[in-house]
């Protein structure tokens, strides 16, 4: 089943897609798609779609 959730990751000075995908990987998430939906002072809020196993 595919789900979409909002995920928070720490903010970084050097934002790259690799950084985001590495942070998601640490949470055992293999994203089908992701988008930054909000930027807070210390973190990014992502909308992430991924398959639940």
Rosetta silent file (secondary structure, phi, psi, omega in degrees, C-alpha in Angstrom):
SEQUENCE: XXXXXXXXXXXXXXXXXXXXXXXXXXXXXXXXXXXXXXXXXXXXXXXXXXXXX
SCORE:     score description
SCORE:     0.000 S_00000001
   1 L     0.000  138.740  179.079    0.000    0.000    0.000 S_00000001
   2 E   -99.276  135.238 -179.827    1.251    3.477   -0.843 S_00000001
   3 E  -130.448  160.043  174.739    0.853    6.237    1.733 S_00000001
   4 E  -125.492  128.897 -179.003    1.712    9.923    1.982 S_00000001
   5 E  -136.822  158.893  172.316    2.876   11.427    5.261 S_00000001
   6 E   -92.512  128.848 -176.877    4.475   14.583    6.526 S_00000001
   7 E  -123.035  139.174  176.156    8.002   13.936    7.793 S_00000001
   8 E  -104.012  136.845  173.823   10.303   16.337    9.646 S_00000001
   9 E  -132.129  155.017 -179.811   14.049   16.389    9.079 S_00000001
  10 E   -63.669  146.199  176.763   16.740   18.669   10.550 S_00000001
  11 L   -76.379  147.376  179.637   17.591   21.835    8.666 S_00000001
  12 L  -134.549  156.426  176.783   21.034   22.066    7.060 S_00000001
  13 L   -74.054  -28.765 -175.763   23.106   24.837    5.504 S_00000001
  14 L  -112.825   77.560 -177.194   23.819   22.702    2.431 S_00000001
  15 L   -77.269  123.553  174.986   20.410   21.520    1.237 S_00000001
  16 L  -138.975  163.388  175.962   20.563   18.943   -1.561 S_00000001
  17 H   -64.973  -32.702  177.398   18.284   16.173   -2.730 S_00000001
  18 H   -62.975  -40.537  177.641   20.959   13.710   -1.560 S_00000001
  19 H   -60.332  -47.222 -178.790   20.747   15.122    1.969 S_00000001
  20 H   -63.292  -45.586 -178.954   16.962   14.683    2.021 S_00000001
  21 H   -65.892  -33.824  176.010   17.112   11.157    0.602 S_00000001
  22 H   -66.348  -43.378  178.705   19.814   10.188    3.130 S_00000001
  23 H   -63.517  -40.204  177.146   17.680   11.482    6.009 S_00000001
  24 H   -66.276  -39.073  178.276   14.675    9.538    4.723 S_00000001
  25 H   -61.227  -37.377  177.180   16.813    6.431    4.337 S_00000001
  26 H   -60.857  -24.720  178.573   17.804    6.692    8.013 S_00000001
  27 L   -95.388   11.686 -177.176   14.063    6.352    8.763 S_00000001
  28 L    59.027   38.191  177.751   13.831    3.280    6.478 S_00000001
  29 L  -111.779  122.644  173.406   11.775    5.242    3.948 S_00000001
  30 L  -103.844   95.597 -171.593   12.295    4.613    0.234 S_00000001
  31 E   -71.778  141.377  169.024   10.380    7.566   -1.222 S_00000001
  32 E   -84.319  -35.542  173.459    8.398    7.404   -4.444 S_00000001
  33 E  -158.997  155.293  175.054    8.220   11.175   -4.322 S_00000001
  34 E  -148.203  155.382  177.342    8.875   13.944   -1.826 S_00000001
  35 E  -149.131  141.511  173.832    8.372   17.689   -1.641 S_00000001
  36 E   -78.004  122.621 -178.271    9.339   20.346    0.869 S_00000001
  37 E  -109.020  -15.399  177.246    6.048   21.816    2.119 S_00000001
  38 E  -159.070  150.817  177.330    7.332   24.057    4.931 S_00000001
  39 E  -126.288  118.323  178.092   10.598   25.464    6.247 S_00000001
  40 L  -105.593  177.509 -175.084   10.893   26.165    9.968 S_00000001
  41 L   -62.734  -30.785 -175.440   13.797   27.679   11.882 S_00000001
  42 L  -126.436    2.716 -178.171   15.373   24.297   12.676 S_00000001
  43 E  -157.962  162.425  174.130   13.742   21.743   10.356 S_00000001
  44 E  -105.920  143.418  173.091   12.124   21.017    7.011 S_00000001
  45 E  -106.621  123.264 -178.449    8.645   19.557    6.709 S_00000001
  46 E  -113.010  145.267  166.354    8.359   17.135    3.791 S_00000001
  47 E   -99.190  119.312 -172.826    5.376   15.502    2.169 S_00000001
  48 E  -126.090  128.590  172.463    6.621   12.005    1.341 S_00000001
  49 E  -103.910  132.701 -179.364    4.902    9.206   -0.574 S_00000001
  50 E  -156.349  164.357 -178.452    6.235    5.710   -0.018 S_00000001
  51 E   -91.105  131.535  174.718    5.157    2.079    0.022 S_00000001
  52 L   -87.755  136.745  179.110    4.277    0.420    3.330 S_00000001
  53 L  -108.975    0.000    0.000    5.439   -3.180    3.679 S_00000001
